[in-house]
Amino acid sequence: MSSPAPAGPLPDCPTHTRTGESAATDDALVGELRDMLASVGSMEEIASRMALLSDPRRLQILFCIHAHPGVRSTDIARAIEARESTTSHALALLREAGWVSAERAGREIRYEISDGLAHELLHRLGSAHLPGVHHPE
């Protein structure tokens, strides 16, 4: 069974080349790879965090927050045509993982993307900002 094709074109992956006089021996390469993996930290934690992006509804929520920082949870629920309780649960998972932050203003809760990786991923996945929303100079 093949994987589904991406919804839209993704940017090309940059070409990588190894610098140096010669390629590493197999044993040296394995050692370098092990060192690199050890320096990254907990793969389980990274995988768990990235798993949150596998849910279409959570992606819709992230796209909405990215498009309009400071959007209210009730407006997100309406935009994605979901119950507020479902949206609130998804937002809680995204907050817990550090993808978004929430700020209370009276009875309203407004959300923003709080992680640079999330922001970069959303741009690469095709999420745009709404008119009037831009990155500070």
N, C-alpha and C positions, 0 to 999 in steps of 0.2 A: 504494500500500500504506500503510495507516495504522499509526500507532504503537500498541503495546499499551497498554491502560489500566493505570494504577497499581494495585498489589495492594490498597491500602487508601486511605482518604481522606487527603489531605495537607492541612495547614493552609492556609487562604486566604492569598493574597498580599495584603499591605497595599496600600492605594491610595496612589499617588504623585501629587503635584501640584507644579508649578513655582511658586515664589514670585517675586515681582517685579511690576513694573508691567505689563510686556508680554512676550510671547513673544520669544525671540531670533530674529534674522533667520537665514535658512538658512546664510549664511556664518559667522555667529557661532556657531550651533549646531554646525556641522561642526568649527570650531576648538575649541570646548569638548569635543566628543567625542574629538578627536585628543589633546588635552591629558590627558583622563581616561585614555585607553588608554595613553599614554606613561608616566603615573604608576604604572600597575599593574605594569609589569615584563614579564617574559618570558611571553607567552601560551603558547608551546610548553611551557615548564616547568609551567605551571598545567594545561594540557591533558593532559600526560603524567601528572601526579599524579592528576588526576581520572579518567583512564582506568583506573586501578587499581580504581575502584569499579564498573566495568562487568562484572566477573566475579562471578557468583553465589557461588562458593566463597569468594572474598576477602570479600564482604559478610557471609557467614555467620560467617567468622572474626572480623570486626570486631564483629558483633552479640554474639558470645560474649564477646569481651574487654570490650566495653562493659557487658554484663550482669553480669560478674563480674571486676573488675580483679584481676590477679594470677593468673589462670587459667593452668594449665600447658599447654604445647603438646600434650602427649599427650592431655589431657582435651578439648582443642579438636578434635583429630583424631577422637576417639571420638564426640564430640557431632555432628559434621558427617558422620560415616561416611566418612572419607577416610583414605588411607594417611598415616602420619606423615611420610614423605618429601615427599608432595604438600603437606601442611600446612606443613611447615618451609620449603619453597620459597616458598609464598605469604606466610608470615610474614617471610621475608627481604626480599621485595619491599616489603612494607608498612613494615618497619623502615627500609629504604633511602630510602623516600619520606618518612619522618618521621611516618607515621600512628600507629605503635605503638613502644613501647620494650620492651626485654627486660632482665630482671634474673636473673642466675644465682644460685641458692641450692643449693650443693652440685652434685648431678647434674641438678637440675631447672632449667628455664628458665620464668620466669613473665612474662606479658605484660600491658601496660596501654596504654590509649589515651594518646598523648602529644601530641596536637594538638587545640587548642580547636575548630578548624573541624570536624575529624572527629567530635569529641564532639557538637557542635551538630547536625551532619548526621544522625548516628545517632539522636538524639532525634527529629528532624523526620521521619525515615524510619520511626519507630515502634519503635525499639529501646528496651527498658525495662531497668531494673536488676533483678536478682534480689532476693528479700526479704533485708533486712539490708544491702543496698548502697545507699548514699545519698551525696549531695553534702555535703561538710563545710559547716557553717554559717559 
